[in-house]
Amino acid sequence: MSTPVLLYRLVSATLLRTLMRRTGTGEALSVRTLAARSGVGRGTIGNLLTGEQESVPEESARKIAAVIGVDLLVLWVPMQRAELGAAGSDLAVTA
């Protein structure tokens, strides 16, 4: 049986961009810096900022929020669970 992954939807790409300009410490973060510090891929961060991607697994959402210095729910909204496919590569959304 596969382990369900809780997905989080970004509240707003504009909010993410604004928070990256001035984090909880007052520091500005580039896409590259946020990716490096959070361990989330640059492509994912870039896609979130352009709206090409709206959600990430809980672990990624927590890491991004922590690096920016905000509470998880300031930046993210919990969504339905997704289950990893048999090969572990595909996500199948469940209710």
C-alpha positions in Angstrom: 0.0 0.0 0.0 1.3 3.5 -0.8 1.7 6.3 1.6 -0.6 9.3 0.9 1.1 12.7 0.3 -0.7 15.8 1.5 -0.5 18.5 -1.2 -0.5 22.2 -0.4 -1.7 24.8 -2.9 0.1 28.2 -3.1 -2.2 31.0 -1.9 -0.8 33.4 -4.5 2.2 33.7 -6.7 2.2 37.4 -6.0 2.3 36.7 -2.2 5.2 34.3 -2.7 7.1 36.9 -4.8 6.4 39.7 -2.2 7.6 37.5 0.7 10.7 36.6 -1.2 11.5 40.3 -1.5 11.4 40.7 2.2 11.6 37.5 4.3 11.1 37.3 8.1 14.7 38.4 8.6 14.3 41.3 6.1 16.5 39.6 3.6 15.6 39.3 -0.1 15.7 35.9 -1.7 16.3 35.0 -5.3 14.7 31.9 -6.8 18.1 30.3 -6.7 18.7 31.1 -3.1 15.3 30.0 -2.0 15.7 26.7 -3.9 19.2 26.1 -2.4 18.1 26.8 1.2 14.8 24.9 1.0 16.0 21.9 -1.0 13.2 22.5 -3.4 14.1 22.6 -7.1 14.6 25.9 -8.9 12.2 24.8 -11.6 9.5 24.2 -8.9 10.0 27.6 -7.4 10.0 29.3 -10.8 6.8 27.4 -11.8 5.1 28.5 -8.6 6.0 32.1 -9.4 4.7 31.9 -12.9 1.5 30.0 -12.0 2.5 27.0 -14.1 2.5 24.9 -10.9 0.0 25.6 -8.0 0.8 22.9 -5.5 3.6 21.0 -3.9 3.9 18.1 -1.4 3.6 19.1 2.3 7.3 18.7 3.0 8.2 21.2 0.2 5.6 23.7 1.4 7.0 23.5 4.9 10.5 24.0 3.8 9.7 27.0 1.6 7.7 28.7 4.4 10.5 28.0 6.9 13.1 29.6 4.7 10.9 32.6 4.0 10.1 32.9 7.7 6.4 32.6 7.7 3.8 30.2 9.1 2.9 27.4 6.7 -0.7 28.6 6.4 0.2 32.1 5.4 1.5 30.9 2.1 -0.2 27.5 1.6 -3.6 25.9 1.7 -3.9 22.2 2.4 -5.6 20.2 -0.4 -6.7 16.6 -0.8 -4.3 13.7 -0.4 -2.6 12.1 -3.3 -1.3 8.5 -3.4 1.9 7.4 -5.0 1.4 5.1 -7.9 2.7 1.5 -8.0 6.0 2.6 -9.3 6.2 5.5 -6.9 6.4 8.1 -9.7 2.8 9.1 -10.5 0.4 10.8 -8.1 -3.2 9.7 -8.1 -5.5 12.2 -6.3 -8.0 10.7 -3.9 -10.9 12.3 -2.0 
